[in-house]
């Protein structure tokens, strides 16, 4: 874990071995849009390309809803 921000554990996603699936090349694994991952106490996950983006998603979730 890199930091805890407002109850979210934020870390780099690259160390997550579960993210790799069979047939996935290493080049595709380092997807910049999913470089960082935030996980809250309920297990909800958010992904971002930077620590700043993850914090912004946590602070302004309605701007990032799909």
C-alpha positions as CSV (number, residue, x, y, z in Angstrom):
1,X,0.0,0.0,0.0
2,X,1.3,3.4,-1.0
3,X,-1.1,5.5,1.1
4,X,-4.5,5.5,2.8
5,X,-6.6,8.4,1.5
6,X,-10.0,9.0,3.1
7,X,-10.5,5.3,3.9
8,X,-9.2,4.0,0.5
9,X,-6.0,1.9,0.3
10,X,-4.1,3.1,-2.7
11,X,-1.3,1.1,-4.3
12,X,0.4,0.4,-7.6
13,X,-1.5,-2.3,-9.6
14,X,1.6,-3.7,-11.3
15,X,2.3,-6.1,-8.4
16,X,-1.1,-7.7,-8.6
17,X,-0.5,-11.2,-10.0
18,X,-4.3,-11.9,-10.3
19,X,-4.5,-9.1,-12.9
20,X,-2.5,-11.2,-15.4
21,X,-4.5,-13.6,-17.4
22,X,-3.3,-16.3,-19.8
23,X,-2.4,-14.9,-23.1
24,X,-1.8,-11.4,-21.8
25,X,1.5,-10.0,-22.9
26,X,3.7,-8.0,-20.5
27,X,3.4,-5.0,-22.7
28,X,-0.4,-5.0,-22.4
29,X,-0.2,-5.6,-18.6
30,X,1.4,-2.2,-18.0
31,X,-1.7,-0.3,-19.1
32,X,-1.3,3.3,-17.9
33,X,-5.0,3.9,-17.4
34,X,-5.0,1.1,-14.7
35,X,-1.6,1.8,-13.2
36,X,-3.0,2.7,-9.8
37,X,-5.7,1.0,-7.8
38,X,-7.8,2.2,-4.9
39,X,-9.8,-0.2,-2.7
40,X,-12.2,0.8,0.0
41,X,-13.4,-1.1,3.1
42,X,-16.3,-2.6,1.1
43,X,-14.0,-4.0,-1.6
44,X,-15.0,-1.5,-4.3
45,X,-12.1,-0.8,-6.7
46,X,-11.2,2.2,-8.7
47,X,-8.4,2.5,-11.2
48,X,-6.4,5.5,-12.5
49,X,-3.2,6.5,-14.3
50,X,-1.8,8.5,-11.3
51,X,-2.1,8.9,-7.6
52,X,-3.5,12.4,-8.3
53,X,-6.2,10.9,-10.5
54,X,-7.2,8.3,-7.9
55,X,-7.5,11.1,-5.2
56,X,-9.7,13.1,-7.7
57,X,-12.0,10.1,-8.3
58,X,-12.4,9.7,-4.5
59,X,-13.1,13.4,-4.0
60,X,-15.4,13.8,-6.9
61,X,-17.1,10.5,-7.7
62,X,-20.0,12.0,-9.7
63,X,-17.5,13.4,-12.3
64,X,-16.2,9.9,-13.0
65,X,-19.3,7.8,-12.9
66,X,-20.0,5.8,-16.1
